[in-house]
């Protein structure tokens, strides 16, 4: 379920939704949780099991378009995702990024990385270094994906 | 000036410095400001004038290795950088990322982007789409670089 009505948001300078914005018009993945400010979405990407996005519910473009409390609240969701990834998936590294060049609607990529994954140590947006399967790290994490989703849903459901 | 001694940091679980870590051993760019938790460094990258990094002073690997107050303090520096980039350089987008696959010492890339820059709309880690100069957006921003640095230094110097 995605919350799209936030007329009472204290600093809703950004429009609630924009035409032709895929993240206003679609969930952008399997929604694991949705609050007033943001939703948490599982990305279907075999090379990076557990790849998760934290997507702003408003059509804001940059973090500095949000109020300071909203920035902190949004980032707390990112850190929650990162901590569950580390606890359940044991990645070698977590990559966190808000780019939005193609879709200028605020969304954070939280990406577990393994030393033998497709692009490591490059960013996932670089050309793949390995094209023969997903690597042992990601493969092992893939077997933990259901546990990750369950743990993440549980932690998110405990939010005030 | 880089502050390296933080023995009294309240939650210094991470080591203060690690051997063979380039961000423990070198500034990592032109240091514009340094506090106890982080330093702000200008990156010399002609394609992205104003590219700035916020680098943790401790050898922490992930954001969730920091305490919640330290996370907020570090991100507030990132947002300060982003806001000065927007005010002075007028980028079409700002990209914010903590990857650290090659150098697992917490550092944030804050990257102003222009529609005609080398890689837009891809991440800067993707192959360049344009190799003929830096584009008008970045070129215009290049002429504002000194003003950006001055504005950023001023804002940083006003921090408590």
Interface residues (C-beta under 8 A of the other chain):
Chain A: X61 X62 X63 X64 X68 X71 X72 X75 X76 X78 X79 X82 X83 X86 X93 X94 X95 X96 X97 X98 X99 X100 X101 X102 X104 X113 X120 X121 X122 X123 X125 X126 X127
Chain B: X61 X62 X63 X64 X68 X71 X72 X75 X76 X78 X79 X82 X83 X86 X93 X94 X95 X96 X97 X98 X99 X100 X101 X102 X104 X113 X120 X121 X122 X123 X125 X126 X127
